[in-house]
Amino acid sequence: MILNQTLPQGKPFFSRLGLSAGYVLHATRFLLACLLNGPRLSCAEAAGTVRTAPCHRGTLTRFLRRLPAVLRDDWLEAVFGSRLSAEPPKGTWLLILDQTYCGHNAARLDNGYSTSPRGKRPPKSPKHKKDKRNKRKKQPQSYCHCFVFGLVITPTGLRLPLWRPYYTQDYCARTGRTYCKQTELAAQLIEQLRAPQGADVVVLGDTAFDANALLATCTRRQFTFVVAMNGDRVLAEKRQTKVTDLAAGWAAPDYTPVRLTPGKGRYQAQRRAAACRGGLTRKSRTFWVHHEDLMVHNVGTARVLYSTMQEPAAGQAVKPQKVLLSNATRRSVAALVELYDLRWQIELFFKELKSFLGLARYRVSDFDSVKGWVSLCLLAFAYLEWYRAEQLRRPGQSAKEQNRWRWQRSFGLCRAVRQDVEREDLLTLVDKLRAPGGVTEVHELLRRAVQKEYRIGA
């Protein structure tokens, strides 16, 4: 039950965007619905979130399709520009790249495409006359949207999202857009990053982002990259020799152990691990790593790390589970492994967006509305980071309270916002009920918040 029209710390947050009152109200509706009803988020839910000012769900759908430029394009500089300039000059800035998919079973999904193979599969062996999979009930073809994300983590642990929507070739031909691969979109995010002059920026990515265009952009901007290497990479001098094939000649003594412990190390502020993973219950992990400085084709001199989590045994062949590629030949092996371990933060970021903020809950067909939905979900995530930073700056807090806010992630921040909103609701209800006719007024507010087709009574 929401009777208040403002978010906690919402006025200074929206004042930096310079929006009109009407746009602020629509954005407040959507952000409140994201933070309080993320798993059940819908346009109808968001339209009735602010009880004192409900609207029709179609009004919010049109708002998503025609977002103001400041909400649609880039609002990070407007909201967090002063905080980014106040970051300490020393420290490592992380830019973690990955893509995520939002799937829907709709054949007419605008800009959607299928990632699953179709058709019958051949039998496993001649003994099987028919594949058991073909006997199953045929499921409708699933389609999805793809979004390329970049998660910026500052030296103090502030998390800021960047993103680009992926347009299919058919959609680009129909709308007159230029087609870009996902790796090219990731390269645009690297170009977009606004970091202080001379900052130590490290770009992290999985195997999908081991691409020449992306690595060349990192080199041009003098950024360090640490990516999971593509298995087809070959040496510059011996084009027939794959980089991964070199591991066949190494034994157990060639691998060095690297131990990582949650809540410890140089990058603990950027990891922001949950409280349950610290203390006496934390579990360390050990990687066995062998590194080589090689001339890699289309990359140049690079440090290649062959790693495995299975302890190499003497006299047995060692098969690396992961091969990392980096242009940081002067960094230690332990530092590179610890940096790449932070890549998992973007997977947690996706989980928070989809599980708590309703990123994939949209049911709109127009892709412009989909982009508006994603932009506002990311704005809700940025608001939580803003809210956390404001709480950290609050004077008179105990060390325990400061530490609690320092490690809060999206779920805990949503709970904190809910408590603030409920407190304001109770105060508003007390004021209204004390006035003459207050019960009738509150009842009318609650009745008007329900859509007309579902209202009971006159």
N, C-alpha and C positions, 0 to 999 in steps of 0.2 A: 504494500500500500504506500504510494508516493503522493504526498500532498505538497511537497516542496519542489520548486522548479530549478534549484541550483545544485550543482555538484559541490562536495567539499573541496575547497580551494579552486572552484571552477571559474570564479570571476577573474582572478589574475591569469588563469590558464587561457581563457577565451579572449581576454583583452589583448593578448599578444597577436592573435590572429586577425583582429580588426574586422570582425563579422558584424552584420546588422543584428538587431534583436530577434528578428524572425528566424534567421539562420542559426543563431545561438540556441533558440528554443528547439528547433528540429534536431540539431546536433546533440543537445542535452538529452532529448528523448532517446535517441539511439544509443548514446553512451551509457545512460542509466540502464537500458535494457541489456546491453552487453555485459555490464558489470554485475547486474543483479539476476539476470535470467539468461545467461549465455548459452547453457545447454538447450534451452527452449526458445531461443531467439527467433523472431519472425517480425515481419513488417506490422502485423496486427498487434503483436505484443509490444513493440516499440511505440506504436501510435497511441496506445492507452497507458503508457508507463507513468506519465505525469498526470495525475488524477485531476488536478486543477485546470489543465489545458489539454484535453484529449483531442485527437484529430482522426480523420479517416485514414485507413492504411494506404489508400491510393495517393493521398497527399505525401506521405513519406516515401512511397515508391517514386513519385515524380521528383522529390528532393534528391533521391539517390542518383537519378538519371542526370540531373542538372546541378551537380555540386559546384559551389564557388571554386574559383581557381586556387585559392589559398588552401582549401581542403583537398582538392583533387591532385595538385601537382607536387608541391614540396612545402611542408609546414615545419620541418625539423629546424631550419635556421631561425624561423620566427619564434618558435617556442623555446628552443634549447641553445640558441646562439650565444647568449651570455654565459651559460653554464659551460659550454664547450670551450670558450675562451678562458675560463677560469680553471680548466683542468691543469694539473701539474705538468711542466714542460718535460720532465723526465718520466718515463713509463712507456708501456707498449699499448698501442691501439690495435684492436682486433677488428677485422672485417671478415665475417664468416659467410660463405656463399652456399646456397643450396636452392633446390626447387621443391615445390609441394603441389599436390594435385587435389582438386575438389571434384568428386565424382557424383553424377546424377544419372538415373535411368530415364533419359529423355532424348529421343531421337532428334528433336528439333532444337537442341541446346545450341544457342548462338555461340559461335567460335569454339565449339566443343569438338573433341576428337577422341577416338578410342585407342587405348594402349594395349588391349588384350587381343590375342590372335583368334581368328575365327576359322570355322571349318572343322571337319572331322580329323582326328588324329589317327595315324596308322596303328595297327595292333602291336602290342609289345613283342609277341613272338608268334610263330606259325601255329602254335597250339591254340591260341585264342582266335576263334573265328570272328568274334566281334569285340570291340573295345567296350569295356564296362562304362566308360565315360559317355559313350553314345546312347546308352540306355537311360541316362538321366534326363529329367525334364529340361527342355531347352530354356535357358534364361534370356531375358531381353538384353540386347546389346547395351553395355554401359559406356557412357561418355564422361568426359572430365574437362575441367579447365586447368591450365598450368600457370603458376606464378613463380617467378624467380625472385628470391629474397636475399637480402644482405642484412646481417645483424651486426651493428657496430657496438663494440663494448669498449668503453673508455678506460683509462688506467684506474679510475675510482670505482668502476663497476657499473656505470650507467649504461643501460641497454637501449639502443635506438634502431628502429627498423627502416630499411630501404627496400623498394620493390619495383618490379616491372612486370606487367602482364605479358604473357606469351600469346602471340597472334598466329593462327594457322595460315598456311599458304592460301587456302581458299578464302578465308576471311580477309586477308590482305588484298587479294585480287578483287574482291567485291567492294571493299571500302577504300581502295587506293592507297594503302599503307605499304611501307617497305618491310619486306619479310626479314626477320632477324632470328638467328638460332638462339638457343638458351645460353650458350657460352658468350655470344655477342651481347646479349642483354646483361649478363654478369659483368662483362667488360665495361658496359655503360655505367653500372653501379660503382665500379672502381673509379671511373672518371668523375662521377658525381660526388664522391666522398670529399667532405670538407674537413680536413685535419690541419692542425697548426703547422706552420712552416718548420720543416726539419723534424717532425714527429716520427717516431719509430712505429711504422704501420706494418702489420703482418696480415696477409690475406690467406685464409684457410679454405680448403674445399676438398670434396671427395673426388673419386676417379672421373666423374662426369665433367669436372671443371679443370682437368688437365688438358687445356687447349692452347694452341699457339697464340691466338688473338688475346686471350686473357693474360697469359704469361708476359706477352709483349707489352700490354698495358701496365702491368705491375713494374716491369723494367723501366718503362718510360717515366713513370711517376716515382721511381726509386723506392718502391715498396718491396718488402720481403714476402715471398710466397712459400707456403708449405702445403702441398697437395698430395693426395694418393695418386701414384703414378699410373698412367695407362700402360697396360701390359705390352702394347705394340711399340713402345719407345725403343729406339736402337741407338747404338753408339755413333758418334760423328765420324770417326775414322773407319770403323768397320760396320758398314750399313747392314750386313747380314747378321750381326750379332745383337740379339735383344739384351736390354739392360737386365731383365729378370733372369736371363740364363746364366749370368755370372755367379749367382748364388750356388750353383751346383758344385763348385770347387772349394767351398768353405766348410769347416768343421766346427765342433762345439767351442774350442778355444778362441775362435774368431769373433764370438758374440759376447757383448758386454751387457750385464744386467742394469736396467734403469727402473727404479722404484718410485711409484707415484702414490701419494697419500692424500685423500680428500681433506680440505681444510688446512693444508700446509703448502708451502712453496711460494714462489714469487708471484703467482697469478691467482692467489686465493680470492682476492676481491672480485676478479672477473669471473670466477667459477660460480660464486654465490650458491654454494651447496646447501642443501636442506639441513636443518638442525639435527635430524636423526642420523645423518651421515658423519657427524663429528663426534668428538669425545672419545670414550673408550670403545665404542662400537664401530668405529670407522674401519674399513677394510682397505688395505693397500693392494696395489696391483704391480706386478713386475713384468717388464718387457725385456726380452733379449734382443739386442740391436747390433748390427754390423754396418759400418758406414764406409762409403767410397766417394772420393771426389773424381767425377768422370766428365768427359766431354760428350754431352748428349746432343743428338741431332735436333736442330731447330730450337735448342735451349741454350747451348753453350756450357760453360763450366758450371756444374751443379753438384750439390751434395745429395747422394742417394743413400737412403737408410733402409736396410732390410730388417724387418722386425717380426717377432713371433712371441706369443704368450706361453708357448710350451717350452719348458726348459730343455735346451739341447743336451742330448746324451752323447757321451764319448763313443766313437765308433759308429754312430748312426748318421744318416743324411739329415740335413736340416732344411726344411722347406719353409721359407718366409710366408707369413700370413698377410703381411702388408708391406708394400714398398712405397716409401715417401720420397718426394722430389722437392728440393728447395734450392734457391739461389743464395742462401745464407751460408756460405762456406766458412765463415769465421765463427758462427755460433756453435756451441757445444752440442753433442748428440743428445744429452739429457734435456737441454733447453728446447730443441726442436721437437722431441717426443712429447714434452709437456705442453708445448704450444699446440701441436696437432690434437692432443687429447681434449683441448678446449673446443674443438669443432663440434662436439656433441651438444654444446649449448644451443645451437640453432635447432636441433631436433627437439629439445625441451621447449624452445620458443614456439615451434609448430604445435606441440602438444597443448601448450597453454592457449594458443589462439583458437584451436579447434575444440578443446574440451571445456574451456572456461569463458571464452569471449565469442563463440558462435561464428567463427570464420566461414565454415562450410555449411551453414544452416540456411543459406539463401534459397529462395524459390522464385526467382525472377528470371525471365527468359532473355531480356535485352542485356547485352554484355556491358553497355554503359552503366546500367544499374548494378551489375555485378561488380564493376570497378569501384563504384561509389560505396557499395557494401564493404568491400575489402579496405578501402581507404578509411572508412569510419571505424572498422574493427581495429586497424592499426592505430588510429587516433586514440581509441580507448586504451590500447596497450601503452601508448606514449603518455597518456594522462596518468596511468598508474605509476609510471616512472617519475613523472612530475610530482605526484602526490607523495611518493616515497622520499624524493629529494627535499620537499618542503618539510616533511616530518623530521628528517635528519637535521635540518637547520633550526628546528624549534629550540629555543633556549630553555634551560632549567631541567633538562632530562637527565635521568640517572644513566650510568654506564650500561646497565642491563637493558633499559629501554632503547638506548642508542644502538646497541648490538642487535636487538630484535628487529628494528627497522632496517638495519644495514643488510640483513640476510633475507628479508622477505622477498618472495617471488609473487607472481601474478595471483595465485589462489589466495594467499594470505592478505595481499593488498585489496582484493575484491571483498574479502570478509571485513577488513577494516573500514572500507568505504560504506559497506552495508550498515555497519554499526553507527557510523556518523549520520547516515541518511535516516535510519530508524529513530535516532535521538532527536533529530530535527522534526521528524514527523510527529513524535509524541508531544513536543513542545507546541507545534502548530495545532494539534488536536486539542490540547488543554486550553489554548487561547480561544479557539472557536467554540468549544463546548461551554465555556464560561459566559459567553455572550448570549443575550436573549435570542431564542430561536436557533441556537447553535447546532442542536441535534438535527433539525430539519435541513440546515445548510450542509452539514457533513454528509447526510444521507443523499442529498441531491448531487453533491460532488461525486460520490461513489457511483450513483446511478448513471450520470452523464458519461463516466469513463467507460462504460460498457457500450459496445457497438449497438446501433439502433435495432438491428435484427435480433439481438439477444437480450434486450432490456425487458424486464417484467414490470407490470404496473403501468399506470398512465404516464 
